[in-house]
Amino acid sequence: MITASVLACDGTLGYSAAMESLQEILAHYGPPEDPEVLAVKQYVSEHFKTPVSVAVHGTVLVVTVPSAALANTLRLHGVKIQEACNLQKRLIFRIG
């Protein structure tokens, strides 16, 4: 946090305000997530109690999961996930 001060003519401090740095401003900025990404994250969180990351690469949603067991389980539920989330993109599951 950067503070700005203004000195009055008599030498006293007349004004003090806090200004955010560019880094702090950009830390709060983020483009809105794709509704399909949010739907997949919510589905996996509700049904498998595990947070995952989802990235969009063209016509593909890449779902990165923490374990091979979860990746294989999600592969088996791929059709259910696509129907429940109304996905137009193809799903790929990645361990990471």
C-alpha positions in Angstrom: 0.0 0.0 0.0 1.4 3.4 -1.0 0.3 6.5 1.0 0.2 10.0 -0.5 0.5 13.1 1.6 0.1 16.7 0.9 1.8 19.5 2.9 -0.2 22.6 3.6 1.4 26.1 3.2 2.0 26.3 6.9 4.0 23.0 6.9 1.4 20.8 8.4 0.2 17.6 6.9 -3.1 18.4 5.2 -4.1 15.2 3.4 -3.3 11.6 3.6 -4.8 8.9 1.4 -3.9 5.3 0.6 -3.4 4.4 -3.0 -3.2 0.9 -4.3 -0.2 -0.2 -6.3 -0.6 -1.6 -9.8 0.2 -5.0 -8.5 -2.6 -4.9 -5.9 -5.1 -3.6 -8.4 -4.3 -6.4 -10.9 -4.4 -9.0 -8.2 -8.1 -8.3 -7.8 -8.8 -8.4 -11.5 -9.7 -11.6 -13.3 -11.7 -12.3 -16.3 -15.0 -14.1 -15.6 -14.7 -17.9 -15.9 -16.5 -19.7 -18.7 -19.9 -21.2 -17.5 -18.8 -24.6 -18.6 -15.6 -24.4 -16.5 -17.7 -23.4 -13.4 -20.2 -26.2 -14.1 -17.5 -28.9 -14.2 -15.7 -27.6 -11.1 -19.0 -27.6 -9.2 -20.0 -31.0 -10.4 -16.7 -32.6 -9.4 -16.8 -30.8 -6.1 -20.3 -31.9 -5.2 -20.0 -35.5 -6.4 -16.4 -36.3 -5.6 -15.5 -33.8 -2.8 -12.3 -32.8 -4.5 -11.2 -29.4 -6.0 -10.0 -29.6 -9.6 -8.6 -27.1 -12.0 -10.2 -26.7 -15.4 -8.6 -25.0 -18.4 -10.1 -24.2 -21.8 -8.0 -25.0 -24.9 -10.1 -24.3 -28.0 -12.8 -26.9 -28.1 -11.4 -28.9 -25.2 -11.8 -28.7 -21.5 -8.7 -30.0 -19.7 -9.6 -31.1 -16.1 -6.5 -31.5 -13.9 -7.0 -33.8 -10.9 -4.7 -34.7 -8.0 -4.8 -38.5 -8.4 -4.9 -41.2 -11.1 -7.8 -42.9 -9.3 -10.0 -39.8 -9.6 -9.0 -39.3 -13.2 -10.1 -42.8 -14.1 -13.3 -42.4 -12.2 -14.1 -39.2 -13.9 -13.3 -40.8 -17.3 -16.0 -43.4 -16.5 -18.4 -40.6 -15.6 -17.5 -38.5 -18.6 -20.9 -38.8 -20.4 -22.8 -38.0 -17.2 -20.6 -35.0 -16.6 -21.2 -33.7 -20.2 -25.0 -34.2 -19.9 -25.3 -32.7 -16.4 -23.1 -29.7 -17.2 -24.5 -29.2 -20.8 -21.0 -29.2 -22.2 -20.3 -28.4 -25.9 -16.6 -29.0 -25.5 -14.8 -32.3 -25.2 -13.4 -33.4 -21.8 -9.8 -34.4 -21.2 -8.7 -35.6 -17.8 -5.1 -35.0 -16.7 -3.3 -36.0 -13.5 -1.3 -33.2 -12.0 
